[in-house]
Amino acid sequence: MDRIQKALDKAKAKHSEQAIIDVPSTNEENAISSPIDPLKSPIDNISYQQTRVVETSRDHLESNRIIAGMYGNPQSTVFRMLRTQVLQKMRANNWQTIAITSPTAGEGKSLVASNLAIAIAMELNQTVMLVDMDLRNPTLNKYFDLNAELGLKDYLEQNLELKDVLINPGIKRMVILPGKGRAEDSAELLSSPKMANLVAELKAQYDSRLIIFDVPPLLQTDDVLLSSKYFDCSLLVLEDGKNKESEITKALQMLENNNLIGSVLNKSNKPPTHQYY
């Protein structure tokens, strides 16, 4: 915990204008550029006619710690608080896309991305797309029990339409572009013209939808650096006690030019102070 705080403090000192969000965590259309209008009709009549719908059971979500939408779970509040902080920052800067990453594997970035996406979709005037861009180790298909036959890798390698790979997990205002299979040539796929065209298409078609990219760990591949141009901002997930201070510092340096809006402290033994409010 101390080395994490030291690294973050150094980042704050270097970029004093940049806020760091420290959120202890557990093991169609509203314009992003403007505040929510409380009198605006909620987006409640979405019909997924071309997007395949796969109802993910509550038990499956809970067993995989995807609990942002479960009000009865006191830990779910953490992700709704994270949602509020992220949306405030993104709307203030007119940002539409955010990357969720971590220094190394296994720190919980996909878990945070999944819970954040659900929490955002819970806002009645907000829609969200969750993209599994971790082509070497895609996990969203498993987390949401989607049984996806195709994923981002297939879309980039084959002549597919976007509707062929999108899935609604039975959650209103949320769509997932899952991953399927391991891509050893992930760097080449993510830096390809087809990937650039896909991101441009997603942003153009859904200019009022927030897009979350679950991307690979920073220190283990060059995928994030190659695809950083797709993201308006980024969020760094850190497992409490896992990384050396030098690893955290290096990860922060790699995100220097990517509008790092904050960090999430995951797997902390210290419970959130608001947990039992």
Rosetta blueprint (number, residue, H / E / L):
1 M L
2 D H
3 R H
4 I H
5 Q H
6 K H
7 A H
8 L H
9 D H
10 K H
11 A H
12 K H
13 A H
14 K H
15 H L
16 S L
17 E L
18 Q L
19 A L
20 I L
21 I L
22 D E
23 V E
24 P E
25 S L
26 T L
27 N L
28 E L
29 E L
30 N L
31 A L
32 I L
33 S L
34 S L
35 P L
36 I L
37 D L
38 P L
39 L L
40 K L
41 S L
42 P L
43 I L
44 D L
45 N L
46 I L
47 S L
48 Y L
49 Q L
50 Q L
51 T L
52 R E
53 V E
54 V L
55 E L
56 T L
57 S L
58 R H
59 D H
60 H H
61 L H
62 E H
63 S H
64 N L
65 R L
66 I L
67 I L
68 A L
69 G L
70 M L
71 Y L
72 G L
73 N L
74 P L
75 Q L
76 S H
77 T H
78 V H
79 F H
80 R H
81 M H
82 L H
83 R H
84 T H
85 Q H
86 V H
87 L H
88 Q H
89 K H
90 M H
91 R H
92 A H
93 N H
94 N L
95 W L
96 Q L
97 T E
98 I E
99 A E
100 I E
101 T E
102 S L
103 P L
104 T L
105 A L
106 G L
107 E L
108 G L
109 K H
110 S H
111 L H
112 V H
113 A H
114 S H
115 N H
116 L H
117 A H
118 I H
119 A H
120 I H
121 A H
122 M L
123 E L
124 L L
125 N L
126 Q L
127 T L
128 V E
129 M E
130 L E
131 V E
132 D E
133 M L
134 D L
135 L L
136 R L
137 N L
138 P L
139 T L
140 L H
141 N H
142 K H
143 Y H
144 F L
145 D L
146 L L
147 N L
148 A L
149 E L
150 L L
151 G L
152 L H
153 K H
154 D H
155 Y H
156 L H
157 E H
158 Q L
159 N L
160 L L
161 E L
162 L H
163 K H
164 D H
165 V L
166 L L
167 I E
168 N E
169 P L
170 G L
171 I L
172 K L
173 R L
174 M E
175 V E
176 I E
177 L E
178 P L
179 G L
180 K L
181 G L
182 R L
183 A L
184 E L
185 D L
186 S H
187 A H
188 E H
189 L H
190 L H
191 S L
192 S L
193 P H
194 K H
195 M H
196 A H
197 N H
198 L H
199 V H
200 A H
201 E H
202 L H
203 K H
204 A H
205 Q H
206 Y L
207 D L
208 S L
209 R L
210 L E
211 I E
212 I E
213 F E
214 D E
215 V L
216 P L
217 P L
218 L L
219 L L
220 Q L
221 T L
222 D L
223 D H
224 V H
225 L H
226 L H
227 S H
228 S H
229 K H
230 Y H
231 F L
232 D L
233 C E
234 S E
235 L E
236 L E
237 V E
238 L E
239 E E
240 D L
241 G L
242 K L
243 N L
244 K L
245 E H
246 S H
247 E H
248 I H
249 T H
250 K H
251 A H
252 L H
253 Q H
254 M H
255 L L
256 E L
257 N L
258 N L
259 N L
260 L E
261 I E
262 G E
263 S E
264 V E
265 L E
266 N E
267 K L
268 S L
269 N L
270 K L
271 P L
272 P L
273 T L
274 H L
275 Q L
276 Y L
277 Y L
